[in-house]
Amino acid sequence: MEFAVRCIPCVSLYYVLLIGDVGTVSSARDLIEYAFRDKKVIIVSPTSFMAYLQTVLQGLRSLQIEEQAKDIQIRVGKLGQHIGKFEEYMQKLGGALSTTVNHYNSAHKELGKVDKDVVKISSNSPGVDPLLIDRPQKDE
């Protein structure tokens, strides 16, 4: 940790440190500020100790949430990449299906031409009845 917590077990002594002199030239307030600023030690009393611990706990929870948020951002980024690849394949599939439909329609037109040719050939031959070919049904 970047700091330490020092509990003064006597509330009255802690109170004297906060508001009064301890019998030296420097004030007690300077001692508390010196401990925090220079030594990274937070001086607490039994009554304020729990509040400081709760504050530290909330800070640690915030760090945990921040780490989880970073992990979620990474996972969402990967999901976006997968969706991009999926979209690319769907575009290719759509193009292939479009090509297939165009080939089907072209083949259907050619089948109609074959049908007309068969009718013409069979109408010129005596004794042969023309057999008409049914066109495939288009499902739309």
Chimera marker file (.cmm) of the C-alpha trace (Angstrom):
<marker_set name="trace">
<marker id="1" x="0.000" y="0.000" z="0.000" r="1" g="1" b="0" radius="0.5"/>
<marker id="2" x="1.065" y="3.561" z="-0.518" r="1" g="1" b="0" radius="0.5"/>
<marker id="3" x="0.064" y="4.585" z="2.994" r="1" g="1" b="0" radius="0.5"/>
<marker id="4" x="-0.305" y="3.261" z="6.518" r="1" g="1" b="0" radius="0.5"/>
<marker id="5" x="-2.948" y="3.812" z="9.169" r="1" g="1" b="0" radius="0.5"/>
<marker id="6" x="-1.903" y="4.377" z="12.783" r="1" g="1" b="0" radius="0.5"/>
<marker id="7" x="-4.608" y="4.164" z="15.383" r="1" g="1" b="0" radius="0.5"/>
<marker id="8" x="-4.137" y="6.132" z="18.602" r="1" g="1" b="0" radius="0.5"/>
<marker id="9" x="-6.115" y="3.874" z="20.997" r="1" g="1" b="0" radius="0.5"/>
<marker id="10" x="-7.042" y="6.663" z="23.393" r="1" g="1" b="0" radius="0.5"/>
<marker id="11" x="-9.672" y="9.045" z="22.022" r="1" g="1" b="0" radius="0.5"/>
<marker id="12" x="-8.700" y="11.822" z="24.425" r="1" g="1" b="0" radius="0.5"/>
<marker id="13" x="-5.049" y="11.622" z="23.376" r="1" g="1" b="0" radius="0.5"/>
<marker id="14" x="-6.104" y="11.724" z="19.704" r="1" g="1" b="0" radius="0.5"/>
<marker id="15" x="-8.264" y="14.770" z="20.480" r="1" g="1" b="0" radius="0.5"/>
<marker id="16" x="-5.279" y="16.507" z="22.118" r="1" g="1" b="0" radius="0.5"/>
<marker id="17" x="-3.222" y="15.774" z="18.995" r="1" g="1" b="0" radius="0.5"/>
<marker id="18" x="-5.899" y="17.345" z="16.816" r="1" g="1" b="0" radius="0.5"/>
<marker id="19" x="-6.471" y="20.577" z="18.702" r="1" g="1" b="0" radius="0.5"/>
<marker id="20" x="-3.662" y="21.285" z="21.096" r="1" g="1" b="0" radius="0.5"/>
<marker id="21" x="0.035" y="21.380" z="21.673" r="1" g="1" b="0" radius="0.5"/>
<marker id="22" x="1.803" y="18.332" z="22.998" r="1" g="1" b="0" radius="0.5"/>
<marker id="23" x="4.323" y="20.285" z="25.023" r="1" g="1" b="0" radius="0.5"/>
<marker id="24" x="6.792" y="21.017" z="22.242" r="1" g="1" b="0" radius="0.5"/>
<marker id="25" x="7.441" y="24.030" z="20.105" r="1" g="1" b="0" radius="0.5"/>
<marker id="26" x="5.571" y="22.542" z="17.129" r="1" g="1" b="0" radius="0.5"/>
<marker id="27" x="1.836" y="22.024" z="17.279" r="1" g="1" b="0" radius="0.5"/>
<marker id="28" x="0.127" y="18.648" z="17.208" r="1" g="1" b="0" radius="0.5"/>
<marker id="29" x="-1.599" y="19.606" z="13.982" r="1" g="1" b="0" radius="0.5"/>
<marker id="30" x="1.811" y="19.863" z="12.391" r="1" g="1" b="0" radius="0.5"/>
<marker id="31" x="2.553" y="16.360" z="13.662" r="1" g="1" b="0" radius="0.5"/>
<marker id="32" x="-0.551" y="14.914" z="12.008" r="1" g="1" b="0" radius="0.5"/>
<marker id="33" x="0.175" y="16.777" z="8.764" r="1" g="1" b="0" radius="0.5"/>
<marker id="34" x="3.841" y="15.729" z="8.871" r="1" g="1" b="0" radius="0.5"/>
<marker id="35" x="2.840" y="12.078" z="9.390" r="1" g="1" b="0" radius="0.5"/>
<marker id="36" x="0.534" y="12.139" z="6.374" r="1" g="1" b="0" radius="0.5"/>
<marker id="37" x="2.483" y="14.387" z="4.019" r="1" g="1" b="0" radius="0.5"/>
<marker id="38" x="6.019" y="13.129" z="4.606" r="1" g="1" b="0" radius="0.5"/>
<marker id="39" x="5.564" y="9.610" z="5.959" r="1" g="1" b="0" radius="0.5"/>
<marker id="40" x="2.224" y="8.652" z="4.334" r="1" g="1" b="0" radius="0.5"/>
<marker id="41" x="0.794" y="7.649" z="7.729" r="1" g="1" b="0" radius="0.5"/>
<marker id="42" x="-2.814" y="8.472" z="8.538" r="1" g="1" b="0" radius="0.5"/>
<marker id="43" x="-3.345" y="8.944" z="12.255" r="1" g="1" b="0" radius="0.5"/>
<marker id="44" x="-6.828" y="7.869" z="13.352" r="1" g="1" b="0" radius="0.5"/>
<marker id="45" x="-8.774" y="7.406" z="16.562" r="1" g="1" b="0" radius="0.5"/>
<marker id="46" x="-10.864" y="4.381" z="17.497" r="1" g="1" b="0" radius="0.5"/>
<marker id="47" x="-13.991" y="6.277" z="16.453" r="1" g="1" b="0" radius="0.5"/>
<marker id="48" x="-12.626" y="7.370" z="13.055" r="1" g="1" b="0" radius="0.5"/>
<marker id="49" x="-10.768" y="4.101" z="12.328" r="1" g="1" b="0" radius="0.5"/>
<marker id="50" x="-13.868" y="2.375" z="10.922" r="1" g="1" b="0" radius="0.5"/>
<marker id="51" x="-14.640" y="5.331" z="8.660" r="1" g="1" b="0" radius="0.5"/>
<marker id="52" x="-11.104" y="5.229" z="7.230" r="1" g="1" b="0" radius="0.5"/>
<marker id="53" x="-11.327" y="1.470" z="6.725" r="1" g="1" b="0" radius="0.5"/>
<marker id="54" x="-14.648" y="1.896" z="4.894" r="1" g="1" b="0" radius="0.5"/>
<marker id="55" x="-13.073" y="4.564" z="2.694" r="1" g="1" b="0" radius="0.5"/>
<marker id="56" x="-10.152" y="2.272" z="1.855" r="1" g="1" b="0" radius="0.5"/>
<marker id="57" x="-12.575" y="-0.569" z="1.149" r="1" g="1" b="0" radius="0.5"/>
<marker id="58" x="-14.593" y="1.628" z="-1.225" r="1" g="1" b="0" radius="0.5"/>
<marker id="59" x="-11.398" y="2.641" z="-2.990" r="1" g="1" b="0" radius="0.5"/>
<marker id="60" x="-10.387" y="-0.991" z="-3.431" r="1" g="1" b="0" radius="0.5"/>
<marker id="61" x="-13.847" y="-1.826" z="-4.759" r="1" g="1" b="0" radius="0.5"/>
<marker id="62" x="-13.558" y="1.045" z="-7.220" r="1" g="1" b="0" radius="0.5"/>
<marker id="63" x="-10.236" y="-0.340" z="-8.436" r="1" g="1" b="0" radius="0.5"/>
<marker id="64" x="-11.812" y="-3.764" z="-8.862" r="1" g="1" b="0" radius="0.5"/>
<marker id="65" x="-14.706" y="-2.271" z="-10.825" r="1" g="1" b="0" radius="0.5"/>
<marker id="66" x="-12.237" y="-0.352" z="-12.990" r="1" g="1" b="0" radius="0.5"/>
<marker id="67" x="-10.317" y="-3.555" z="-13.760" r="1" g="1" b="0" radius="0.5"/>
<marker id="68" x="-13.547" y="-5.361" z="-14.592" r="1" g="1" b="0" radius="0.5"/>
<marker id="69" x="-14.591" y="-2.480" z="-16.844" r="1" g="1" b="0" radius="0.5"/>
<marker id="70" x="-11.286" y="-2.756" z="-18.728" r="1" g="1" b="0" radius="0.5"/>
<marker id="71" x="-11.842" y="-6.503" z="-19.131" r="1" g="1" b="0" radius="0.5"/>
<marker id="72" x="-15.367" y="-5.851" z="-20.418" r="1" g="1" b="0" radius="0.5"/>
<marker id="73" x="-14.016" y="-3.293" z="-22.897" r="1" g="1" b="0" radius="0.5"/>
<marker id="74" x="-11.515" y="-5.843" z="-24.216" r="1" g="1" b="0" radius="0.5"/>
<marker id="75" x="-14.226" y="-8.481" z="-24.572" r="1" g="1" b="0" radius="0.5"/>
<marker id="76" x="-16.588" y="-6.056" z="-26.307" r="1" g="1" b="0" radius="0.5"/>
<marker id="77" x="-13.762" y="-5.169" z="-28.706" r="1" g="1" b="0" radius="0.5"/>
<marker id="78" x="-13.268" y="-8.858" z="-29.533" r="1" g="1" b="0" radius="0.5"/>
<marker id="79" x="-17.017" y="-9.254" z="-29.973" r="1" g="1" b="0" radius="0.5"/>
<marker id="80" x="-16.975" y="-6.323" z="-32.401" r="1" g="1" b="0" radius="0.5"/>
<marker id="81" x="-14.224" y="-8.030" z="-34.402" r="1" g="1" b="0" radius="0.5"/>
<marker id="82" x="-16.253" y="-11.250" z="-34.573" r="1" g="1" b="0" radius="0.5"/>
<marker id="83" x="-19.356" y="-9.350" z="-35.655" r="1" g="1" b="0" radius="0.5"/>
<marker id="84" x="-17.288" y="-7.634" z="-38.357" r="1" g="1" b="0" radius="0.5"/>
<marker id="85" x="-16.064" y="-11.008" z="-39.657" r="1" g="1" b="0" radius="0.5"/>
<marker id="86" x="-19.625" y="-12.370" z="-39.526" r="1" g="1" b="0" radius="0.5"/>
<marker id="87" x="-20.840" y="-9.371" z="-41.550" r="1" g="1" b="0" radius="0.5"/>
<marker id="88" x="-18.078" y="-9.973" z="-44.101" r="1" g="1" b="0" radius="0.5"/>
<marker id="89" x="-19.120" y="-13.606" z="-44.545" r="1" g="1" b="0" radius="0.5"/>
<marker id="90" x="-22.789" y="-12.590" z="-44.802" r="1" g="1" b="0" radius="0.5"/>
<marker id="91" x="-21.872" y="-10.147" z="-47.588" r="1" g="1" b="0" radius="0.5"/>
<marker id="92" x="-20.031" y="-12.927" z="-49.424" r="1" g="1" b="0" radius="0.5"/>
<marker id="93" x="-22.955" y="-15.307" z="-48.908" r="1" g="1" b="0" radius="0.5"/>
<marker id="94" x="-25.397" y="-12.687" z="-50.186" r="1" g="1" b="0" radius="0.5"/>
<marker id="95" x="-23.256" y="-12.186" z="-53.282" r="1" g="1" b="0" radius="0.5"/>
<marker id="96" x="-23.066" y="-15.936" z="-53.899" r="1" g="1" b="0" radius="0.5"/>
<marker id="97" x="-26.837" y="-16.290" z="-53.457" r="1" g="1" b="0" radius="0.5"/>
<marker id="98" x="-27.410" y="-13.408" z="-55.859" r="1" g="1" b="0" radius="0.5"/>
<marker id="99" x="-25.174" y="-15.093" z="-58.424" r="1" g="1" b="0" radius="0.5"/>
<marker id="100" x="-27.027" y="-18.374" z="-57.913" r="1" g="1" b="0" radius="0.5"/>
<marker id="101" x="-30.416" y="-16.693" z="-58.435" r="1" g="1" b="0" radius="0.5"/>
<marker id="102" x="-29.144" y="-15.008" z="-61.609" r="1" g="1" b="0" radius="0.5"/>
<marker id="103" x="-27.886" y="-18.361" z="-62.935" r="1" g="1" b="0" radius="0.5"/>
<marker id="104" x="-31.225" y="-19.980" z="-62.095" r="1" g="1" b="0" radius="0.5"/>
<marker id="105" x="-33.131" y="-17.250" z="-63.925" r="1" g="1" b="0" radius="0.5"/>
<marker id="106" x="-30.831" y="-17.540" z="-66.966" r="1" g="1" b="0" radius="0.5"/>
<marker id="107" x="-31.239" y="-21.330" z="-67.007" r="1" g="1" b="0" radius="0.5"/>
<marker id="108" x="-35.006" y="-20.927" z="-66.778" r="1" g="1" b="0" radius="0.5"/>
<marker id="109" x="-35.006" y="-18.642" z="-69.831" r="1" g="1" b="0" radius="0.5"/>
<marker id="110" x="-32.895" y="-21.172" z="-71.760" r="1" g="1" b="0" radius="0.5"/>
<marker id="111" x="-35.324" y="-23.924" z="-70.764" r="1" g="1" b="0" radius="0.5"/>
<marker id="112" x="-38.114" y="-21.838" z="-72.276" r="1" g="1" b="0" radius="0.5"/>
<marker id="113" x="-36.140" y="-21.601" z="-75.510" r="1" g="1" b="0" radius="0.5"/>
<marker id="114" x="-35.605" y="-25.376" z="-75.518" r="1" g="1" b="0" radius="0.5"/>
<marker id="115" x="-39.342" y="-25.829" z="-74.976" r="1" g="1" b="0" radius="0.5"/>
<marker id="116" x="-40.131" y="-23.689" z="-78.023" r="1" g="1" b="0" radius="0.5"/>
<marker id="117" x="-37.575" y="-25.575" z="-80.147" r="1" g="1" b="0" radius="0.5"/>
<marker id="118" x="-39.053" y="-28.940" z="-79.150" r="1" g="1" b="0" radius="0.5"/>
<marker id="119" x="-42.539" y="-27.744" z="-80.046" r="1" g="1" b="0" radius="0.5"/>
<marker id="120" x="-41.317" y="-26.508" z="-83.430" r="1" g="1" b="0" radius="0.5"/>
<marker id="121" x="-39.492" y="-29.750" z="-84.185" r="1" g="1" b="0" radius="0.5"/>
<marker id="122" x="-42.376" y="-31.969" z="-83.157" r="1" g="1" b="0" radius="0.5"/>
<marker id="123" x="-44.978" y="-29.930" z="-85.060" r="1" g="1" b="0" radius="0.5"/>
<marker id="124" x="-43.059" y="-30.524" z="-88.296" r="1" g="1" b="0" radius="0.5"/>
<marker id="125" x="-42.963" y="-34.305" z="-87.770" r="1" g="1" b="0" radius="0.5"/>
<marker id="126" x="-46.219" y="-36.111" z="-88.704" r="1" g="1" b="0" radius="0.5"/>
<marker id="127" x="-47.648" y="-38.489" z="-86.109" r="1" g="1" b="0" radius="0.5"/>
<marker id="128" x="-45.672" y="-37.170" z="-83.164" r="1" g="1" b="0" radius="0.5"/>
<marker id="129" x="-47.607" y="-35.255" z="-80.559" r="1" g="1" b="0" radius="0.5"/>
<marker id="130" x="-45.689" y="-32.416" z="-78.964" r="1" g="1" b="0" radius="0.5"/>
<marker id="131" x="-44.940" y="-32.856" z="-75.298" r="1" g="1" b="0" radius="0.5"/>
<marker id="132" x="-44.810" y="-29.573" z="-73.491" r="1" g="1" b="0" radius="0.5"/>
<marker id="133" x="-42.340" y="-29.302" z="-70.640" r="1" g="1" b="0" radius="0.5"/>
<marker id="134" x="-43.570" y="-27.669" z="-67.480" r="1" g="1" b="0" radius="0.5"/>
<marker id="135" x="-41.519" y="-24.783" z="-66.331" r="1" g="1" b="0" radius="0.5"/>
<marker id="136" x="-40.155" y="-24.889" z="-62.785" r="1" g="1" b="0" radius="0.5"/>
<marker id="137" x="-42.175" y="-22.950" z="-60.232" r="1" g="1" b="0" radius="0.5"/>
<marker id="138" x="-40.532" y="-19.885" z="-58.754" r="1" g="1" b="0" radius="0.5"/>
<marker id="139" x="-40.852" y="-19.660" z="-54.996" r="1" g="1" b="0" radius="0.5"/>
<marker id="140" x="-40.905" y="-16.071" z="-53.853" r="1" g="1" b="0" radius="0.5"/>
<link id1="1" id2="2" r="1" g="1" b="0" radius="0.2"/>
<link id1="2" id2="3" r="1" g="1" b="0" radius="0.2"/>
<link id1="3" id2="4" r="1" g="1" b="0" radius="0.2"/>
<link id1="4" id2="5" r="1" g="1" b="0" radius="0.2"/>
<link id1="5" id2="6" r="1" g="1" b="0" radius="0.2"/>
<link id1="6" id2="7" r="1" g="1" b="0" radius="0.2"/>
<link id1="7" id2="8" r="1" g="1" b="0" radius="0.2"/>
<link id1="8" id2="9" r="1" g="1" b="0" radius="0.2"/>
<link id1="9" id2="10" r="1" g="1" b="0" radius="0.2"/>
<link id1="10" id2="11" r="1" g="1" b="0" radius="0.2"/>
<link id1="11" id2="12" r="1" g="1" b="0" radius="0.2"/>
<link id1="12" id2="13" r="1" g="1" b="0" radius="0.2"/>
<link id1="13" id2="14" r="1" g="1" b="0" radius="0.2"/>
<link id1="14" id2="15" r="1" g="1" b="0" radius="0.2"/>
<link id1="15" id2="16" r="1" g="1" b="0" radius="0.2"/>
<link id1="16" id2="17" r="1" g="1" b="0" radius="0.2"/>
<link id1="17" id2="18" r="1" g="1" b="0" radius="0.2"/>
<link id1="18" id2="19" r="1" g="1" b="0" radius="0.2"/>
<link id1="19" id2="20" r="1" g="1" b="0" radius="0.2"/>
<link id1="20" id2="21" r="1" g="1" b="0" radius="0.2"/>
<link id1="21" id2="22" r="1" g="1" b="0" radius="0.2"/>
<link id1="22" id2="23" r="1" g="1" b="0" radius="0.2"/>
<link id1="23" id2="24" r="1" g="1" b="0" radius="0.2"/>
<link id1="24" id2="25" r="1" g="1" b="0" radius="0.2"/>
<link id1="25" id2="26" r="1" g="1" b="0" radius="0.2"/>
<link id1="26" id2="27" r="1" g="1" b="0" radius="0.2"/>
<link id1="27" id2="28" r="1" g="1" b="0" radius="0.2"/>
<link id1="28" id2="29" r="1" g="1" b="0" radius="0.2"/>
<link id1="29" id2="30" r="1" g="1" b="0" radius="0.2"/>
<link id1="30" id2="31" r="1" g="1" b="0" radius="0.2"/>
<link id1="31" id2="32" r="1" g="1" b="0" radius="0.2"/>
<link id1="32" id2="33" r="1" g="1" b="0" radius="0.2"/>
<link id1="33" id2="34" r="1" g="1" b="0" radius="0.2"/>
<link id1="34" id2="35" r="1" g="1" b="0" radius="0.2"/>
<link id1="35" id2="36" r="1" g="1" b="0" radius="0.2"/>
<link id1="36" id2="37" r="1" g="1" b="0" radius="0.2"/>
<link id1="37" id2="38" r="1" g="1" b="0" radius="0.2"/>
<link id1="38" id2="39" r="1" g="1" b="0" radius="0.2"/>
<link id1="39" id2="40" r="1" g="1" b="0" radius="0.2"/>
<link id1="40" id2="41" r="1" g="1" b="0" radius="0.2"/>
<link id1="41" id2="42" r="1" g="1" b="0" radius="0.2"/>
<link id1="42" id2="43" r="1" g="1" b="0" radius="0.2"/>
<link id1="43" id2="44" r="1" g="1" b="0" radius="0.2"/>
<link id1="44" id2="45" r="1" g="1" b="0" radius="0.2"/>
<link id1="45" id2="46" r="1" g="1" b="0" radius="0.2"/>
<link id1="46" id2="47" r="1" g="1" b="0" radius="0.2"/>
<link id1="47" id2="48" r="1" g="1" b="0" radius="0.2"/>
<link id1="48" id2="49" r="1" g="1" b="0" radius="0.2"/>
<link id1="49" id2="50" r="1" g="1" b="0" radius="0.2"/>
<link id1="50" id2="51" r="1" g="1" b="0" radius="0.2"/>
<link id1="51" id2="52" r="1" g="1" b="0" radius="0.2"/>
<link id1="52" id2="53" r="1" g="1" b="0" radius="0.2"/>
<link id1="53" id2="54" r="1" g="1" b="0" radius="0.2"/>
<link id1="54" id2="55" r="1" g="1" b="0" radius="0.2"/>
<link id1="55" id2="56" r="1" g="1" b="0" radius="0.2"/>
<link id1="56" id2="57" r="1" g="1" b="0" radius="0.2"/>
<link id1="57" id2="58" r="1" g="1" b="0" radius="0.2"/>
<link id1="58" id2="59" r="1" g="1" b="0" radius="0.2"/>
<link id1="59" id2="60" r="1" g="1" b="0" radius="0.2"/>
<link id1="60" id2="61" r="1" g="1" b="0" radius="0.2"/>
<link id1="61" id2="62" r="1" g="1" b="0" radius="0.2"/>
<link id1="62" id2="63" r="1" g="1" b="0" radius="0.2"/>
<link id1="63" id2="64" r="1" g="1" b="0" radius="0.2"/>
<link id1="64" id2="65" r="1" g="1" b="0" radius="0.2"/>
<link id1="65" id2="66" r="1" g="1" b="0" radius="0.2"/>
<link id1="66" id2="67" r="1" g="1" b="0" radius="0.2"/>
<link id1="67" id2="68" r="1" g="1" b="0" radius="0.2"/>
<link id1="68" id2="69" r="1" g="1" b="0" radius="0.2"/>
<link id1="69" id2="70" r="1" g="1" b="0" radius="0.2"/>
<link id1="70" id2="71" r="1" g="1" b="0" radius="0.2"/>
<link id1="71" id2="72" r="1" g="1" b="0" radius="0.2"/>
<link id1="72" id2="73" r="1" g="1" b="0" radius="0.2"/>
<link id1="73" id2="74" r="1" g="1" b="0" radius="0.2"/>
<link id1="74" id2="75" r="1" g="1" b="0" radius="0.2"/>
<link id1="75" id2="76" r="1" g="1" b="0" radius="0.2"/>
<link id1="76" id2="77" r="1" g="1" b="0" radius="0.2"/>
<link id1="77" id2="78" r="1" g="1" b="0" radius="0.2"/>
<link id1="78" id2="79" r="1" g="1" b="0" radius="0.2"/>
<link id1="79" id2="80" r="1" g="1" b="0" radius="0.2"/>
<link id1="80" id2="81" r="1" g="1" b="0" radius="0.2"/>
<link id1="81" id2="82" r="1" g="1" b="0" radius="0.2"/>
<link id1="82" id2="83" r="1" g="1" b="0" radius="0.2"/>
<link id1="83" id2="84" r="1" g="1" b="0" radius="0.2"/>
<link id1="84" id2="85" r="1" g="1" b="0" radius="0.2"/>
<link id1="85" id2="86" r="1" g="1" b="0" radius="0.2"/>
<link id1="86" id2="87" r="1" g="1" b="0" radius="0.2"/>
<link id1="87" id2="88" r="1" g="1" b="0" radius="0.2"/>
<link id1="88" id2="89" r="1" g="1" b="0" radius="0.2"/>
<link id1="89" id2="90" r="1" g="1" b="0" radius="0.2"/>
<link id1="90" id2="91" r="1" g="1" b="0" radius="0.2"/>
<link id1="91" id2="92" r="1" g="1" b="0" radius="0.2"/>
<link id1="92" id2="93" r="1" g="1" b="0" radius="0.2"/>
<link id1="93" id2="94" r="1" g="1" b="0" radius="0.2"/>
<link id1="94" id2="95" r="1" g="1" b="0" radius="0.2"/>
<link id1="95" id2="96" r="1" g="1" b="0" radius="0.2"/>
<link id1="96" id2="97" r="1" g="1" b="0" radius="0.2"/>
<link id1="97" id2="98" r="1" g="1" b="0" radius="0.2"/>
<link id1="98" id2="99" r="1" g="1" b="0" radius="0.2"/>
<link id1="99" id2="100" r="1" g="1" b="0" radius="0.2"/>
<link id1="100" id2="101" r="1" g="1" b="0" radius="0.2"/>
<link id1="101" id2="102" r="1" g="1" b="0" radius="0.2"/>
<link id1="102" id2="103" r="1" g="1" b="0" radius="0.2"/>
<link id1="103" id2="104" r="1" g="1" b="0" radius="0.2"/>
<link id1="104" id2="105" r="1" g="1" b="0" radius="0.2"/>
<link id1="105" id2="106" r="1" g="1" b="0" radius="0.2"/>
<link id1="106" id2="107" r="1" g="1" b="0" radius="0.2"/>
<link id1="107" id2="108" r="1" g="1" b="0" radius="0.2"/>
<link id1="108" id2="109" r="1" g="1" b="0" radius="0.2"/>
<link id1="109" id2="110" r="1" g="1" b="0" radius="0.2"/>
<link id1="110" id2="111" r="1" g="1" b="0" radius="0.2"/>
<link id1="111" id2="112" r="1" g="1" b="0" radius="0.2"/>
<link id1="112" id2="113" r="1" g="1" b="0" radius="0.2"/>
<link id1="113" id2="114" r="1" g="1" b="0" radius="0.2"/>
<link id1="114" id2="115" r="1" g="1" b="0" radius="0.2"/>
<link id1="115" id2="116" r="1" g="1" b="0" radius="0.2"/>
<link id1="116" id2="117" r="1" g="1" b="0" radius="0.2"/>
<link id1="117" id2="118" r="1" g="1" b="0" radius="0.2"/>
<link id1="118" id2="119" r="1" g="1" b="0" radius="0.2"/>
<link id1="119" id2="120" r="1" g="1" b="0" radius="0.2"/>
<link id1="120" id2="121" r="1" g="1" b="0" radius="0.2"/>
<link id1="121" id2="122" r="1" g="1" b="0" radius="0.2"/>
<link id1="122" id2="123" r="1" g="1" b="0" radius="0.2"/>
<link id1="123" id2="124" r="1" g="1" b="0" radius="0.2"/>
<link id1="124" id2="125" r="1" g="1" b="0" radius="0.2"/>
<link id1="125" id2="126" r="1" g="1" b="0" radius="0.2"/>
<link id1="126" id2="127" r="1" g="1" b="0" radius="0.2"/>
<link id1="127" id2="128" r="1" g="1" b="0" radius="0.2"/>
<link id1="128" id2="129" r="1" g="1" b="0" radius="0.2"/>
<link id1="129" id2="130" r="1" g="1" b="0" radius="0.2"/>
<link id1="130" id2="131" r="1" g="1" b="0" radius="0.2"/>
<link id1="131" id2="132" r="1" g="1" b="0" radius="0.2"/>
<link id1="132" id2="133" r="1" g="1" b="0" radius="0.2"/>
<link id1="133" id2="134" r="1" g="1" b="0" radius="0.2"/>
<link id1="134" id2="135" r="1" g="1" b="0" radius="0.2"/>
<link id1="135" id2="136" r="1" g="1" b="0" radius="0.2"/>
<link id1="136" id2="137" r="1" g="1" b="0" radius="0.2"/>
<link id1="137" id2="138" r="1" g="1" b="0" radius="0.2"/>
<link id1="138" id2="139" r="1" g="1" b="0" radius="0.2"/>
<link id1="139" id2="140" r="1" g="1" b="0" radius="0.2"/>
</marker_set>
